[in-house]
Amino acid sequence: MKILIKVFPVLLFISFFCISWINFEDKKTADTCIVELSEDIYINFWDSSQIDAFTNRPPSEIEEIIWSPSDNLSCTDCLNPILTITETEDFCISLTIKFDDGCEASDELCITILGCGDTYSENKINSITPESISNTALLELEIVQTQYVHFEIVENDEISHTIREGWLFDGLQTVGLDFSQVPAGNHNLRVRLYPENKFISITKL
């Protein structure tokens, strides 16, 4: 009986330690941050698709959202951006979320481009007025498929000024462009209509 009395506190301590350790492990598992992206995407390059991201933490604990690459995403600080396909080659996108307690998690999905669409060769730039631009001009173009379009001044294949970007619906469009930040002289205006960029020479007064 004396031996049992001496051993019992030791057993009680060991039992308490084990229970505490199990509770600690449960808490540790609960505090672990998880990020999961939706399944890989198979899509035509002129189409758009929503990317869904899931995490086991509430939004209030999110400190930073990092998409890479972030080009052509409708938002870069949200978990469910709309991706517009403006590439003709397959690629992957990663998402990293940093939480306010220092925990960090990442996931990746890949995009397979199914086709380019032959009708895109019919995209046309009709005219720009006035021919000699002081600050603003109107560009008339025809777009076969609704898409996200970039208007850029390029010098030696480098973008010097982004004039405008945004969605344009299919059909005949007249777009207002602001060249007030572009220096005087002759320039190349690139209109990114995928898969083939269109160029037009402009003169800024």
C-alpha positions in Angstrom: 0.0 0.0 0.0 2.9 2.4 0.8 4.4 1.7 -2.6 1.1 2.5 -4.3 0.8 5.8 -2.4 4.2 6.9 -3.5 3.7 5.9 -7.1 0.3 7.5 -7.4 1.5 11.2 -7.4 4.0 10.3 -10.1 1.3 8.6 -12.3 -0.9 11.6 -11.7 1.8 14.0 -12.8 2.6 11.9 -15.9 -1.2 11.8 -16.8 -1.5 15.6 -16.3 1.6 16.1 -18.5 0.3 13.9 -21.3 -3.1 15.6 -21.2 -1.5 19.0 -21.3 0.8 18.0 -24.2 -2.2 16.6 -26.2 -4.1 19.9 -25.6 -1.0 21.8 -26.7 -0.7 19.7 -29.9 -4.4 20.3 -30.6 -4.0 24.1 -30.1 -0.9 24.0 -32.3 -2.8 22.2 -35.1 -5.7 24.7 -34.8 -3.3 27.6 -35.1 -1.6 26.3 -38.2 -2.4 28.4 -41.3 -3.6 26.7 -44.4 -4.1 28.1 -47.9 -5.6 26.1 -50.8 -6.3 27.2 -54.4 -9.0 25.8 -56.6 -8.1 23.2 -59.2 -5.9 23.9 -62.2 -7.6 25.8 -65.0 -8.1 24.8 -68.6 -9.2 27.8 -70.7 -9.1 29.6 -74.0 -6.8 32.6 -73.9 -9.5 35.2 -74.6 -11.7 34.0 -71.7 -11.8 34.8 -68.0 -12.1 32.6 -64.9 -12.5 33.2 -61.2 -9.7 31.8 -59.0 -11.0 30.7 -55.6 -8.7 30.6 -52.6 -9.5 29.0 -49.2 -7.9 29.5 -45.8 -8.7 28.2 -42.3 -8.2 31.6 -40.8 -10.7 34.5 -40.6 -10.1 37.5 -42.9 -9.4 39.7 -39.8 -6.1 37.7 -39.3 -4.8 38.2 -42.8 -1.9 40.6 -42.9 -0.9 40.4 -46.6 -2.0 38.6 -49.8 0.6 38.1 -52.5 -0.3 36.7 -56.0 2.5 35.9 -58.3 2.4 36.8 -61.1 -0.4 39.3 -60.5 -0.8 40.5 -64.1 -4.3 40.4 -65.5 -5.9 39.7 -62.1 -9.0 41.9 -61.3 -7.6 42.5 -57.8 -4.3 41.6 -56.0 -5.4 42.0 -52.4 -8.4 39.6 -52.5 -8.9 35.8 -52.3 -11.2 35.5 -55.4 -9.8 37.5 -58.3 -10.9 37.2 -61.9 -8.1 36.0 -64.2 -8.2 37.3 -67.8 -6.1 35.1 -70.1 -3.8 37.3 -72.1 -1.0 34.8 -72.6 -0.7 32.2 -75.3 1.6 29.9 -73.3 0.7 27.8 -70.2 1.8 29.3 -66.9 1.3 28.9 -63.1 0.1 31.3 -60.4 1.0 31.1 -56.7 -0.7 32.7 -53.7 1.1 33.4 -50.4 -0.9 34.6 -47.4 0.9 36.1 -44.4 -1.1 36.2 -41.1 -0.8 38.6 -38.2 0.8 36.0 -35.9 3.7 35.4 -38.4 2.2 32.2 -39.9 2.6 32.0 -43.7 1.2 29.6 -46.2 1.3 29.2 -50.0 -0.3 27.2 -52.8 -0.1 27.2 -56.6 -2.4 26.4 -59.6 -1.5 26.1 -63.2 -3.3 27.4 -66.3 -3.4 25.5 -69.5 -4.2 27.5 -72.6 -6.4 25.5 -74.9 -6.4 27.8 -78.0 -5.9 31.2 -79.4 -8.9 31.8 -81.5 -8.5 32.5 -85.2 -11.0 35.3 -85.2 -8.6 37.6 -83.3 -6.8 38.2 -86.6 -9.8 40.4 -87.5 -9.2 42.9 -84.7 -8.5 46.3 -86.4 -7.5 49.8 -85.6 -9.4 52.2 -88.0 -8.3 55.7 -87.1 -7.0 58.1 -84.5 -8.1 61.8 -84.4 -6.7 64.3 -84.5 -3.6 63.1 -86.4 -1.5 65.7 -84.5 -2.3 65.3 -80.8 -2.1 68.1 -78.2 -3.4 66.2 -75.1 -6.3 64.0 -76.0 -7.4 61.9 -79.0 -10.1 59.5 -80.0 -9.1 56.0 -81.3 -11.6 54.0 -83.3 -11.1 50.2 -83.4 -13.0 47.0 -84.0 -12.7 44.2 -81.6 -14.1 40.7 -82.3 -14.1 39.4 -78.8 -14.5 41.3 -75.5 -11.1 41.5 -73.8 -8.9 43.5 -71.5 -6.9 46.0 -73.6 -3.7 48.0 -72.8 -2.8 51.2 -74.6 0.9 52.0 -74.3 3.6 54.2 -75.7 6.6 52.1 -76.4 10.2 53.2 -77.1 12.7 50.5 -78.1 10.3 47.8 -77.1 10.0 49.3 -73.6 6.9 50.9 -72.2 7.5 54.6 -71.5 3.9 55.6 -70.7 0.7 53.6 -70.0 -2.1 55.6 -71.6 -5.0 53.5 -70.6 -6.1 50.0 -69.8 -9.4 48.3 -69.2 -12.2 46.1 -70.6 -13.5 46.8 -74.1 -16.6 45.0 -75.5 -16.7 43.4 -78.9 -17.7 45.5 -81.8 -16.9 49.0 -83.0 -15.4 51.1 -80.2 -14.3 54.7 -79.9 -11.9 55.1 -77.0 -10.7 58.4 -75.5 -6.9 58.6 -74.8 -5.0 61.1 -72.7 -1.5 61.9 -73.9 -0.9 64.9 -71.6 2.0 63.1 -69.9 3.7 62.1 -73.2 6.5 64.5 -74.4 6.2 66.2 -77.8 7.5 64.2 -80.8 6.7 61.1 -82.8 5.8 58.0 -80.9 4.5 54.4 -81.3 1.2 53.7 -79.7 0.9 49.9 -79.0 -2.6 48.5 -78.5 -2.4 45.1 -76.9 -5.2 43.2 -78.7 -4.3 39.5 -78.1 -2.8 37.5 -79.6 -1.4 40.2 -82.0 -0.4 43.6 -80.8 -1.5 46.5 -83.0 0.7 49.6 -83.5 -0.1 53.1 -84.7 2.3 56.1 -85.2 1.3 59.3 -83.4 2.6 62.8 -83.3 2.4 64.7 -80.0 2.5 68.5 -80.3 
